[in-house]
């Protein structure tokens, strides 16, 4: 039954995600903000076990942060929004000293940095001038790594990870996931170069896509294991049950949250190097 739930969720979810990515703009920003808020609440409940008043600041900061992206697009305005949020939480810590546990302040800040801030890079990648081509690499790296890691691990996985929050994963599976996602990125680069009006040279998109998926796959694993570590610390099996067979928003987006800023960073570094060379 669980398999069919996961299958149905995937069949419905993937086309919806692809459509939102293709459209971009306000629809993508709104859905990212929505998932950021939902995921943030899952995170807060996992740590605090109940709603806390201080968490409202995290929710308001999320709305304001995505609003700043819509109005200003990015740049130093995002740093201003982020800094303002941290200052507000610190002010609450001072004003409500002895009434507000410091761990709740730390949880409020870390939850915002971990989920809304990092997830916002999906929007920032898409809004880049070459974003329509590179945005899909986030999902190719994540889903490619996850798929190939599962296949390779099931077939030849013998050496289990030690001292890991997810000991069922194998070394062979992780290597297979990285290699598989990298090859998928290479193929994607060739497809874009051959069939779409990519404004740069063919070599750029092929090399860029391959390198981005390589690093993206590595940090997809990091994101997955980090989420597992958080769940073990909080003693929860899943963050939620909004997606049948998959768990909560964080259970489904844990890798994407980590990979999105990596793709944005690697993409801009490589473009800068090309301009310098």
C-alpha positions in Angstrom: 0.0 0.0 0.0 2.8 2.4 0.9 4.4 1.8 -2.5 1.2 2.7 -4.4 0.8 5.8 -2.2 4.3 6.9 -3.0 3.7 6.2 -6.7 0.5 8.1 -6.9 2.0 11.1 -5.1 5.0 11.1 -7.4 2.8 10.8 -10.6 0.7 13.8 -9.4 3.6 15.8 -7.9 6.2 15.7 -10.7 4.1 17.2 -13.5 2.9 19.9 -11.1 6.5 20.8 -10.1 7.6 20.8 -13.7 4.8 23.2 -14.7 5.6 25.6 -11.8 9.2 25.6 -12.8 8.4 26.3 -16.4 6.1 29.2 -15.5 8.4 30.6 -12.8 7.6 34.1 -11.6 4.9 34.7 -9.0 3.4 31.1 -9.0 6.8 29.6 -8.2 7.5 32.2 -5.5 4.2 31.7 -3.9 4.4 27.9 -3.8 8.0 28.0 -2.5 6.8 30.5 0.3 3.9 28.1 1.1 6.1 25.1 1.4 8.7 27.1 3.4 6.0 28.0 5.9 4.6 24.5 6.1 8.1 23.0 6.4 9.1 25.6 9.0 6.1 24.6 11.2 7.0 20.9 10.8 10.6 21.8 12.0 9.4 23.9 14.9 6.9 21.1 16.1 9.6 18.5 15.8 11.9 20.4 18.1 9.5 22.1 20.4 6.6 19.5 20.3 4.1 22.4 20.3 3.5 25.9 18.9 5.4 28.7 20.6 4.8 32.4 20.4 8.4 33.1 19.3 7.8 30.9 16.2 5.4 33.5 14.9 8.4 35.7 14.2 9.8 32.9 12.0 6.6 32.8 10.0 6.4 36.5 9.6 10.0 36.7 8.6 9.3 34.0 5.9 6.5 36.1 4.4 8.6 39.2 4.6 11.6 37.5 3.1 9.8 36.1 0.1 8.1 39.5 -0.3 11.5 41.1 -0.4 12.5 38.7 -3.2 9.4 39.6 -5.1 9.9 43.4 -4.7 13.7 43.7 -4.9 14.7 40.4 -6.6 17.7 39.7 -4.4 21.0 41.3 -3.6 21.7 43.1 -0.3 18.0 43.5 0.4 17.9 39.8 1.4 20.8 40.4 3.8 18.8 43.3 5.3 15.8 41.1 5.7 17.8 38.3 7.3 19.7 40.6 9.6 16.5 42.3 10.7 15.0 38.9 11.6 17.9 37.9 13.8 17.9 41.3 15.6 14.2 40.9 16.3 14.7 37.5 17.8 17.6 38.8 19.9 15.4 41.6 21.1 12.8 39.2 22.2 15.4 37.2 24.1 16.3 40.4 26.0 12.8 41.7 26.6 11.5 38.3 27.8 14.6 37.2 29.7 13.9 34.3 32.0 10.5 33.8 30.3 11.7 32.8 26.9 14.1 29.8 26.8 17.1 30.6 24.7 16.8 27.2 22.9 13.5 28.4 21.4 15.3 31.5 20.0 18.0 29.3 18.5 15.4 26.9 17.1 13.5 29.9 15.6 16.6 31.3 13.8 18.0 28.0 12.7 14.6 26.8 11.3 14.4 30.0 9.2 17.9 29.7 7.9 17.5 26.0 7.2 14.1 26.1 5.4 12.8 29.4 4.0 16.3 30.9 3.4 17.8 27.9 1.6 14.6 27.0 -0.2 14.4 30.6 -1.6 17.3 29.7 -3.8 14.9 27.7 -6.0 13.4 31.1 -6.9 16.7 32.8 -7.2 18.1 30.2 -9.6 14.9 30.4 -11.7 15.0 34.2 -11.8 18.6 34.2 -13.1 19.0 35.2 -16.8 19.8 31.5 -17.5 17.5 30.2 -14.9 15.1 28.5 -17.2 17.9 26.2 -18.3 19.6 25.6 -14.9 16.6 25.4 -12.6 15.9 21.8 -13.6 19.5 20.8 -12.5 18.4 21.1 -8.9 15.8 18.4 -9.3 18.0 16.2 -11.7 20.7 16.2 -9.0 18.3 15.3 -6.2 16.1 12.8 -7.9 18.9 11.4 -10.0 21.1 10.8 -7.0 18.2 9.3 -5.0 17.1 7.0 -7.8 20.5 5.7 -8.7 21.6 5.4 -5.1 18.6 3.2 -4.4 19.2 1.0 -7.5 22.9 0.6 -7.0 22.5 0.1 -3.3 19.8 -2.6 -3.8 21.9 -4.5 -6.3 25.5 -4.3 -5.0 25.4 -2.4 -1.7 27.4 -4.3 0.9 29.4 -1.7 2.8 26.9 0.1 5.1 27.6 3.6 6.3 29.1 3.7 9.8 28.4 6.4 12.4 25.6 7.7 10.1 22.1 8.9 10.9 21.0 6.6 8.1 23.0 3.4 8.6 20.9 1.5 6.0 22.5 3.4 3.2 25.6 1.8 1.5 28.8 3.3 0.3 28.2 1.7 -3.1 24.8 3.2 -3.3 26.0 6.8 -2.6 28.8 6.5 -5.2 26.2 5.1 -7.7 23.9 8.0 -6.9 26.6 10.7 -7.5 27.8 9.0 -10.7 24.2 8.5 -12.0 23.2 12.1 -11.3 26.3 13.4 -12.9 25.7 11.4 -16.1 22.1 12.6 -16.0 23.4 16.2 -15.9 25.6 15.5 -18.8 22.7 14.1 -20.9 20.6 17.1 -19.9 23.3 19.5 -21.1 23.4 17.8 -24.5 19.6 17.9 -24.8 19.5 21.6 -24.0 22.3 22.3 -26.4 20.7 20.3 -29.3 17.0 21.1 -29.0 16.6 24.4 -27.2 17.8 27.9 -28.0 20.5 28.1 -25.3 22.2 31.5 -25.6 25.7 30.3 -24.7 28.0 27.8 -26.4 27.2 24.1 -26.4 30.3 23.4 -24.3 29.1 25.8 -21.6 25.8 24.1 -20.9 27.2 20.6 -21.1 30.2 21.2 -18.8 28.2 23.4 -16.5 25.3 20.9 -16.2 27.7 18.0 -15.5 29.7 19.9 -12.8 26.6 21.3 -11.2 24.9 17.8 -11.0 28.1 16.4 -9.6 28.3 18.8 -6.7 24.5 18.9 -6.4 24.4 15.1 -6.0 27.0 15.2 -3.2 25.1 17.8 -1.3 21.8 16.0 -2.0 23.2 13.2 0.1 24.3 15.7 2.8 20.8 17.2 2.8 19.2 13.8 3.2 21.5 12.7 6.0 21.1 16.0 7.8 17.4 15.7 7.8 17.7 12.2 9.2 20.0 13.5 11.9 17.5 16.1 12.9 14.7 13.5 13.0 16.8 11.2 15.2 17.6 14.1 17.5 13.9 15.0 17.8 12.9 11.3 18.0 10.4 11.5 15.1 10.0 9.1 12.2 8.7 11.7 9.8 8.3 15.4 9.9 4.6 15.1 8.9 2.2 13.2 6.7 1.0 15.7 4.1 2.4 13.6 1.2 0.9 10.1 1.4 3.8 7.5 1.5 6.4 10.3 1.6 5.9 12.0 4.9 5.9 15.7 5.4 7.2 18.7 3.4 10.7 18.4 4.9 10.8 14.7 4.3 10.2 15.4 0.6 12.3 18.5 0.2 15.2 17.8 2.5 17.7 17.4 -0.4 16.2 20.2 -2.5 16.6 22.6 0.4 20.4 21.9 0.5 21.0 21.5 -3.3 19.3 24.8 -4.4 21.9 27.1 -2.8 24.7 24.9 -4.0 23.4 25.0 -7.6 23.1 28.8 -7.4 26.6 29.1 -6.0 28.4 26.8 -8.4 26.5 28.3 -11.4 27.6 31.8 -10.5 31.2 30.8 -9.8 31.5 29.0 -13.1 30.0 31.9 -15.0 32.4 34.3 -13.3 35.4 32.1 -14.2 34.2 32.0 -17.8 34.1 35.8 -17.9 37.5 36.1 -16.3 39.1 33.6 -18.7 
